[in-house]
Every structure is written in structure tokens, then in C-alpha cells.
Amino acid sequence: MDRHHKVAQGNVQSADQPNWADVKKAIPPAATAGGAPKVFYSTTPAEIISFKSQPKYAKIPGTQLSYATNTESNLFLQSGEDQYYFLVAGRWFRAKSLDGPWTFATADLPADFAKIPASSPAARVLVSVPGTDEAEDAVLLAQVPTTVIVDRAKAEAEVKVEYDGPPEFKPIESTSMSYATNTADKIVKVGDLYYLCFQGVWFMSTKPEGPWKTADSVPKEIYTIPASSPVYNITYVTQTTTSSGETEASSTAGYLGMFIIGVAVGSTLAYGSGYYYPPYYYYGRYPYPIYRPYPVTYGVGAFYNPYNGAYGYARGAYGPYGGVAGGAWYNPSTGTYGRAAGGCNAYGCAGGARAYNPYTGAYGATRQGSNAYSQWGSSVVAKGDKWAQTGHYSDSRGTVAGGRTSEGGRVVGGSGQNGSGFVGQSGSGDVYAGKDGNVYKKTDNGWQQYQNGGWNSVNSSGANSSTKSSAQPQANSTQNQRAQNAQSAAAGRQPTTQPAANSNTQAGQRGPSGQASAGASADRAQQSIQPSASQRSGAAGQSAGQSSQEQDLNREAQARQSGSQRTQNYERQSRSSGSGAARTGGGSRQGGRRR
């Protein structure tokens, strides 16, 4: 006990240090004299109504209803019956007390709910009140099918079914069919054939593992699967072959978990089938069990947006060591549906999301992660054969990011303590580069810079005048100096350039022959000097016609081009190295002499 007390006391003293300030804020306060908070426990998915302090209600004019104002739940109090009404997942429940028990109430909801004014903050529930215009609109929108023409070859190439061990199937209640239990995919066995519903498209195979071929049609037995089955949602996907021979797949909102209920009293839209499907556990080759939960109706925060018909859900769990969360959504007005999930613990966070639109064929996905020292991620979008991919990484030293496209475009950039910059190349081969953070493009007329929404030529007029004024005198001076040195050498005099003194003096001491030799040397020197001087003058003029900015861009472009060419040469050499090695045996003459 004494040792434990000393350890605890040492930890408290460490927490008082400045670098532990953030950690100290996370330490829970000491327990009060009051009892422990109430804990709710449920073995099945359930909802919890949470208030900020004691429940507070606001009256709805023209009705006997009041709605709770300090909770995110849709909770109402009906004064005439002294009943509480709770809307969750598109379904109404009632109770005499907030402690329950709660019973289903959608079928006989009080008429006052249909009288809620559109201007009221509580009007958001009208979409779930039978008989209202909002409810009818939602039902109609949910029945609009998402129809696509299937690219059979491409669809079949994307199908990959994995089982946890050997395929296992379980009978479907009140039918002669069975469904696969140890896979995340929806597979139904009908007779001797297997049918897979994957991303709203039907496939068939003679074996549970495949190979899978696009189905021309779907057996009518599949549409008798009851709502009590975890594969009930696939009954909302149909598939036929058109007169032109194309495969057409259609799905409605039920495939993604939104079902029409209450036909007798007025249809409304609800999330989930209302059934609880026990999760699947698998203890196999892994040191941990595989857990596959089926979609649940309650406890996932299902929501519906009456303005655009979008709906979805989100759920999460957390504890002392971390937490996880996930969600899904569907927007029938655009056809886009997606999923997202993430989690955090003491070592960092990671998450991902993906979305797909069958109308346009557009797909997007992202993965992100972070820890105490860095953050990273990658994303991709695709539509048909075109795609774009990006990625980034950041830590205390700075950030680096890059991207590429199916058209051949590439870009990479970074920023840190020493500045920022990037380099890239478009799909057409135009080079974009900028150490200064600007975007440049090489054209037939020179370099252009992207400014104010357009391309403008890089301004080099100022650089031209300054460079020419300094370069021309320097070129003339160099040329004149070398001519004088040559003349000095011819006359036997000491030239003005010191490094040439020894050789020219020796030539002058040879007498007449030496003078002739020196004169010839001078002639040769003049001949050699003149072209060099003109070349240098031309180079100076060419350099003077460009700004230092353009020169830098040209050097970088040439370096990239040279590097690209060397890479191509290396690849060609590598591919031909096998045959090249065979030819080197007789290609060398070592020590031979021609006669």
C-alpha cells in the first residue's frame, strides 16, 4: 500500500509540471458525495433520450402538443392524453412516462401532429406523420428507381467475394432458399445456383466462390424473402435484359435501408426493417474473432432531410481507450450513396469514406490518419476511365503533397522552414514549375505565368536592359584584352595577362625564328580568339534576352527533360540487356594489331 501511495504521489507531482498541463486537464475530477450516474444497459440496439439539465418544453400553437427544446431527440408531450410521443427511425412510440414502457404509435397518431405549422421548429417531423403532404412526397421520392445500364465485363471484373473459412449458408425463413452467413456480401442460393447482389447489380454462379457472371434476370423466388431475413433489402433490386441486349439494373430506397410502412393508415418512410438481426462471429485463423454486424434500426441516429430526400445514419462507440464511429447516406435526388468510418485511440486516429453515383459512374474515396507527430492521407476520384489521385504528409518539418491523373498530369509540392514550392507536369506535356509558389507553363512563345484566372507572359523587359548593359562591355573587354595579349606575344613584349607571360617571353627570346614562331602563334591566337569572343558575345546576348526567372525555369525544365530521357534510356537498356549481353562476346579486339 505504501509503495502504491508513493507511485501515485509521484504521478501527481509530474502532472503539476508545465509540459503535463494538457494531460492534467483530461484528469477527471474527484468523486463527489453524490451517487454514481445512472447506467443504461441493453443487449439489443436501443435509443437513449438525453436532455441538457431537466426537460424543457415549448407549446405548439393550435394544438395540444409541446416539443422538448433541450434535447436532440424528437420528443413531444400531448397534454390531452398526458402522453409522451417519441419519433425515432421514422417510427412513433408513446409512453405515460419517460421511463417507459414505449409502445408503437404510428398507426394511431393523434390528429394534432398533422396540424403542426410549417413555420414551427417541430415541423421537421411532418415527413413522418401519416397523411401529410411531406410524408407523401417522401414516399413518392423513395419509389423513384435508380436505373443503370451495366457494363458486363467491367462489373464482373470488380466482383471479389471473400468468405471467413469455407462458405456457410443458413435457411431463409418460410422459403426454400438459403443465404451466406460468413461473408460481408449478399449471396442467396436458389436451387443449384448462387445469386450475388453487389453494388445494386445481380450476378450468378454455379459455385459459391464464383466466378461470377452478370445475371440476365433474377428468379422470382428471391422477391419472396421476408423482412425478418438480414438479406431482405436485396428484394428492392431488379435486373432485366433490354430489347437491344443490354443489362439494366434498377434499385429503390429499400436497397439502402429506407422502407415504406403504414400503408393502411397512410404511408410514411422509415429507416430499417424494424427487425434485429444478430451479428455474425467467426473464430478462425486470426488471433481475434471476426465480427460482422447486420444493419440495425435503432441506436444509429438515423436521419432524413425532407428538403432533398437524403437520408442516412451514424453510429459510434467509445470507451476509456478510444472510440469508433461510422455512417452511411443516400440522396435519391442525385443518386449518390456512400459510407464512412473512423476510429481513435491513444496512438492516433484513422478513417475513410467512399461514395458512388450510379447515374454518372462517379466514384470517390479517401483515407486519412494521424498521430501525435504527423498527419497523412490519400484520396481518389474516378469516372469511367478518367481518375485523379492525391496524397499528403505533414509533420513538424513541414508538409509535402502530390497528385496525378489518368491524363498523365503530375504535381508535387512542399512547404517547410526553408520556404515552399512545387513542380508539376500537365497531361499534354506542358511543364508547370515554381519554387516561388507560382504556376508557370512553357509555350512556343516562352514561359507564361498563371495570374488572375489567366496565363500571362513572364515579363523580362527590365531584365533585358540591365543584362545587356552589363554583358556587352564585358564581352568587348574580354575580346580586346585577348587581342592585346596576342599582339604582345608577337612583338616579344610582356603581355598584360600574367598566366601567359612565361610562354610568350620564351617565344620572344628565340631571336628571328622565335619572332616568326611568335608571329605565327599570334595569328593562330587571333584566329582562335575571334570565334570564342563572338560565341561568348552571342551567348551573353541570348542570356541578356531572358530574365533570371526565365533562365531558372529553363534550367529546371531542361533538367527534368534530361532526367526523363535518361530514365527512358535506362529502361530501354534494361529491357534489351538480355540480348545485348549475348552480343558482347565477339565485339572486342583486345591487343590486336592490324597488318
HURASUL-V359383 format. One record per residue. N is the residue number from 1. PHI is phi as a letter, one per 30 degrees, with the letter a starting at -180 (999 if undefined). PSI is psi in whole degrees, 0 to 359 (none if undefined). Layout:
# HURASUL-V359383
n: [N | N]
phi: [PHI | PHI]
psi: [PSI | PSI]
This chain:
# HURASUL-V359383
n: [1 | 2 | 3 | 4 | 5 | 6 | 7 | 8 | 9 | 10 | 11 | 12 | 13 | 14 | 15 | 16 | 17 | 18 | 19 | 20 | 21 | 22 | 23 | 24 | 25 | 26 | 27 | 28 | 29 | 30 | 31 | 32 | 33 | 34 | 35 | 36 | 37 | 38 | 39 | 40 | 41 | 42 | 43 | 44 | 45 | 46 | 47 | 48 | 49 | 50 | 51 | 52 | 53 | 54 | 55 | 56 | 57 | 58 | 59 | 60 | 61 | 62 | 63 | 64 | 65 | 66 | 67 | 68 | 69 | 70 | 71 | 72 | 73 | 74 | 75 | 76 | 77 | 78 | 79 | 80 | 81 | 82 | 83 | 84 | 85 | 86 | 87 | 88 | 89 | 90 | 91 | 92 | 93 | 94 | 95 | 96 | 97 | 98 | 99 | 100 | 101 | 102 | 103 | 104 | 105 | 106 | 107 | 108 | 109 | 110 | 111 | 112 | 113 | 114 | 115 | 116 | 117 | 118 | 119 | 120 | 121 | 122 | 123 | 124 | 125 | 126 | 127 | 128 | 129 | 130 | 131 | 132 | 133 | 134 | 135 | 136 | 137 | 138 | 139 | 140 | 141 | 142 | 143 | 144 | 145 | 146 | 147 | 148 | 149 | 150 | 151 | 152 | 153 | 154 | 155 | 156 | 157 | 158 | 159 | 160 | 161 | 162 | 163 | 164 | 165 | 166 | 167 | 168 | 169 | 170 | 171 | 172 | 173 | 174 | 175 | 176 | 177 | 178 | 179 | 180 | 181 | 182 | 183 | 184 | 185 | 186 | 187 | 188 | 189 | 190 | 191 | 192 | 193 | 194 | 195 | 196 | 197 | 198 | 199 | 200 | 201 | 202 | 203 | 204 | 205 | 206 | 207 | 208 | 209 | 210 | 211 | 212 | 213 | 214 | 215 | 216 | 217 | 218 | 219 | 220 | 221 | 222 | 223 | 224 | 225 | 226 | 227 | 228 | 229 | 230 | 231 | 232 | 233 | 234 | 235 | 236 | 237 | 238 | 239 | 240 | 241 | 242 | 243 | 244 | 245 | 246 | 247 | 248 | 249 | 250 | 251 | 252 | 253 | 254 | 255 | 256 | 257 | 258 | 259 | 260 | 261 | 262 | 263 | 264 | 265 | 266 | 267 | 268 | 269 | 270 | 271 | 272 | 273 | 274 | 275 | 276 | 277 | 278 | 279 | 280 | 281 | 282 | 283 | 284 | 285 | 286 | 287 | 288 | 289 | 290 | 291 | 292 | 293 | 294 | 295 | 296 | 297 | 298 | 299 | 300 | 301 | 302 | 303 | 304 | 305 | 306 | 307 | 308 | 309 | 310 | 311 | 312 | 313 | 314 | 315 | 316 | 317 | 318 | 319 | 320 | 321 | 322 | 323 | 324 | 325 | 326 | 327 | 328 | 329 | 330 | 331 | 332 | 333 | 334 | 335 | 336 | 337 | 338 | 339 | 340 | 341 | 342 | 343 | 344 | 345 | 346 | 347 | 348 | 349 | 350 | 351 | 352 | 353 | 354 | 355 | 356 | 357 | 358 | 359 | 360 | 361 | 362 | 363 | 364 | 365 | 366 | 367 | 368 | 369 | 370 | 371 | 372 | 373 | 374 | 375 | 376 | 377 | 378 | 379 | 380 | 381 | 382 | 383 | 384 | 385 | 386 | 387 | 388 | 389 | 390 | 391 | 392 | 393 | 394 | 395 | 396 | 397 | 398 | 399 | 400 | 401 | 402 | 403 | 404 | 405 | 406 | 407 | 408 | 409 | 410 | 411 | 412 | 413 | 414 | 415 | 416 | 417 | 418 | 419 | 420 | 421 | 422 | 423 | 424 | 425 | 426 | 427 | 428 | 429 | 430 | 431 | 432 | 433 | 434 | 435 | 436 | 437 | 438 | 439 | 440 | 441 | 442 | 443 | 444 | 445 | 446 | 447 | 448 | 449 | 450 | 451 | 452 | 453 | 454 | 455 | 456 | 457 | 458 | 459 | 460 | 461 | 462 | 463 | 464 | 465 | 466 | 467 | 468 | 469 | 470 | 471 | 472 | 473 | 474 | 475 | 476 | 477 | 478 | 479 | 480 | 481 | 482 | 483 | 484 | 485 | 486 | 487 | 488 | 489 | 490 | 491 | 492 | 493 | 494 | 495 | 496 | 497 | 498 | 499 | 500 | 501 | 502 | 503 | 504 | 505 | 506 | 507 | 508 | 509 | 510 | 511 | 512 | 513 | 514 | 515 | 516 | 517 | 518 | 519 | 520 | 521 | 522 | 523 | 524 | 525 | 526 | 527 | 528 | 529 | 530 | 531 | 532 | 533 | 534 | 535 | 536 | 537 | 538 | 539 | 540 | 541 | 542 | 543 | 544 | 545 | 546 | 547 | 548 | 549 | 550 | 551 | 552 | 553 | 554 | 555 | 556 | 557 | 558 | 559 | 560 | 561 | 562 | 563 | 564 | 565 | 566 | 567 | 568 | 569 | 570 | 571 | 572 | 573 | 574 | 575 | 576 | 577 | 578 | 579 | 580 | 581 | 582 | 583 | 584 | 585 | 586 | 587 | 588 | 589 | 590 | 591 | 592 | 593 | 594 | 595]
phi: [999 | d | d | d | d | d | d | d | d | d | d | d | d | d | d | d | d | e | d | c | d | d | d | d | d | d | d | d | d | d | d | d | d | d | d | d | d | d | c | c | b | b | d | b | e | b | c | b | c | c | c | c | i | d | e | b | b | b | d | c | e | i | b | c | c | b | c | d | c | c | a | d | d | d | c | b | b | c | d | d | c | h | b | c | b | b | c | b | h | i | b | c | b | b | a | d | b | d | d | i | d | c | b | d | b | d | d | b | d | e | d | d | d | d | c | d | d | d | d | d | e | d | d | d | d | e | d | c | c | e | j | d | d | d | d | d | d | d | d | d | d | d | c | d | d | c | c | b | c | d | d | e | d | d | d | d | d | d | d | b | c | b | c | d | i | d | e | b | b | b | d | c | e | i | b | c | c | b | b | d | c | c | a | d | d | c | b | b | c | b | i | c | c | c | c | c | c | b | h | i | b | c | b | b | a | d | b | d | c | j | d | c | c | d | d | d | a | b | e | d | d | d | d | c | d | d | d | d | c | d | c | d | d | d | d | c | b | c | a | b | c | d | d | d | j | d | c | c | c | b | b | c | e | d | d | c | j | c | c | d | b | i | d | d | c | k | d | b | c | b | c | i | d | j | c | c | c | e | d | c | c | b | c | b | d | c | d | b | d | d | c | b | d | d | e | c | d | c | i | b | i | d | b | b | c | d | d | b | i | d | b | a | b | b | b | a | b | b | a | d | c | l | a | b | a | a | a | b | a | a | b | d | d | c | i | d | b | a | b | b | a | a | a | b | b | d | c | l | b | a | a | a | a | a | b | b | b | d | d | c | i | d | b | b | a | b | b | b | a | a | b | d | c | a | b | b | l | b | b | b | b | b | a | i | d | c | a | b | b | b | a | a | b | b | b | d | d | k | b | b | b | a | a | a | b | d | d | j | d | b | a | b | b | a | b | a | d | c | k | b | l | a | b | a | b | d | d | d | j | d | c | c | b | a | d | c | i | c | c | b | b | c | b | d | c | j | d | b | c | d | b | h | i | a | c | b | d | d | d | b | d | d | d | d | d | d | d | d | d | c | d | d | e | d | d | d | d | d | d | d | d | d | d | d | d | d | d | d | d | d | d | i | c | d | d | d | c | d | d | c | d | d | d | d | d | d | d | d | d | d | i | e | d | d | d | d | d | d | d | d | d | d | d | d | d | d | d | d | d | e | d | d | d | d | d | d | d | d | d | d | d | d | d | d | d | b | d | d | d | d | d | d | d | d | d | d | d | d | d | d | d | d | d | d | d | d | d | d | d | d | d | d | d | d | d | c | d | d | d | d | d | d | d | d | d | c | c | b | c | c | i | d | b | d | c]
psi: [318 | 320 | 317 | 321 | 319 | 320 | 315 | 320 | 323 | 322 | 322 | 319 | 322 | 323 | 340 | 350 | 150 | 322 | 357 | 15 | 316 | 323 | 321 | 326 | 332 | 351 | 123 | 151 | 164 | 149 | 140 | 177 | 338 | 168 | 172 | 151 | 155 | 136 | 129 | 133 | 134 | 138 | 355 | 161 | 135 | 165 | 152 | 136 | 118 | 129 | 153 | 102 | 207 | 148 | 137 | 141 | 154 | 136 | 146 | 115 | 142 | 8 | 172 | 21 | 148 | 147 | 147 | 132 | 346 | 41 | 153 | 352 | 154 | 88 | 134 | 153 | 122 | 112 | 328 | 318 | 351 | 50 | 148 | 140 | 132 | 124 | 124 | 134 | 32 | 9 | 143 | 140 | 153 | 157 | 153 | 338 | 154 | 342 | 357 | 191 | 152 | 136 | 155 | 134 | 3 | 323 | 333 | 52 | 137 | 146 | 339 | 335 | 328 | 348 | 4 | 123 | 146 | 338 | 352 | 144 | 338 | 0 | 347 | 342 | 353 | 332 | 342 | 13 | 116 | 138 | 349 | 157 | 322 | 319 | 319 | 321 | 319 | 320 | 316 | 317 | 324 | 340 | 356 | 120 | 149 | 112 | 133 | 150 | 122 | 129 | 99 | 310 | 316 | 318 | 317 | 328 | 336 | 347 | 124 | 112 | 131 | 136 | 153 | 87 | 196 | 146 | 133 | 137 | 147 | 139 | 145 | 125 | 135 | 20 | 171 | 8 | 170 | 159 | 153 | 132 | 335 | 44 | 155 | 349 | 157 | 104 | 130 | 134 | 121 | 107 | 236 | 7 | 156 | 134 | 130 | 129 | 109 | 116 | 43 | 17 | 140 | 138 | 160 | 157 | 158 | 353 | 149 | 336 | 355 | 190 | 153 | 132 | 145 | 130 | 137 | 329 | 173 | 133 | 139 | 338 | 328 | 330 | 9 | 3 | 127 | 163 | 343 | 351 | 141 | 350 | 19 | 327 | 338 | 349 | 353 | 14 | 124 | 161 | 132 | 168 | 125 | 171 | 335 | 1 | 3 | 152 | 124 | 123 | 137 | 145 | 151 | 184 | 332 | 332 | 328 | 15 | 6 | 119 | 150 | 127 | 167 | 44 | 325 | 320 | 359 | 121 | 144 | 169 | 132 | 152 | 134 | 157 | 345 | 349 | 152 | 122 | 114 | 142 | 167 | 133 | 142 | 123 | 103 | 234 | 353 | 154 | 0 | 156 | 151 | 128 | 119 | 98 | 147 | 161 | 139 | 158 | 321 | 155 | 13 | 6 | 43 | 140 | 159 | 136 | 107 | 348 | 330 | 2 | 8 | 143 | 163 | 190 | 163 | 142 | 158 | 168 | 146 | 160 | 192 | 343 | 0 | 193 | 162 | 156 | 153 | 165 | 171 | 157 | 160 | 135 | 102 | 339 | 334 | 340 | 0 | 135 | 154 | 173 | 154 | 150 | 155 | 167 | 158 | 149 | 194 | 342 | 348 | 190 | 153 | 148 | 167 | 161 | 155 | 151 | 153 | 142 | 107 | 339 | 313 | 345 | 10 | 139 | 142 | 147 | 152 | 149 | 133 | 150 | 160 | 157 | 195 | 343 | 339 | 170 | 140 | 166 | 164 | 151 | 155 | 142 | 144 | 147 | 108 | 230 | 357 | 140 | 162 | 140 | 138 | 160 | 157 | 160 | 135 | 140 | 195 | 340 | 339 | 199 | 139 | 139 | 156 | 169 | 160 | 160 | 166 | 343 | 359 | 356 | 143 | 149 | 144 | 141 | 167 | 163 | 144 | 200 | 334 | 8 | 194 | 163 | 175 | 165 | 144 | 174 | 133 | 168 | 332 | 356 | 351 | 134 | 131 | 124 | 149 | 107 | 338 | 7 | 0 | 165 | 132 | 155 | 134 | 125 | 178 | 337 | 10 | 194 | 144 | 148 | 139 | 117 | 140 | 41 | 10 | 173 | 131 | 144 | 143 | 124 | 119 | 12 | 316 | 322 | 327 | 311 | 317 | 321 | 319 | 317 | 328 | 332 | 322 | 310 | 324 | 320 | 316 | 319 | 318 | 317 | 314 | 321 | 317 | 326 | 317 | 320 | 320 | 318 | 321 | 318 | 323 | 325 | 358 | 13 | 163 | 121 | 164 | 341 | 115 | 316 | 336 | 1 | 312 | 312 | 320 | 323 | 316 | 323 | 326 | 339 | 358 | 356 | 208 | 317 | 324 | 323 | 319 | 318 | 319 | 321 | 317 | 321 | 322 | 319 | 314 | 324 | 318 | 317 | 321 | 330 | 318 | 309 | 320 | 319 | 319 | 322 | 317 | 323 | 319 | 320 | 322 | 320 | 320 | 318 | 326 | 336 | 356 | 146 | 162 | 329 | 316 | 321 | 317 | 316 | 319 | 317 | 317 | 319 | 318 | 321 | 317 | 320 | 318 | 317 | 319 | 319 | 319 | 322 | 316 | 318 | 318 | 318 | 318 | 320 | 322 | 319 | 328 | 7 | 328 | 310 | 327 | 322 | 328 | 336 | 346 | 346 | 315 | 19 | 3 | 137 | 105 | 114 | 5 | 157 | 132 | 144 | none]
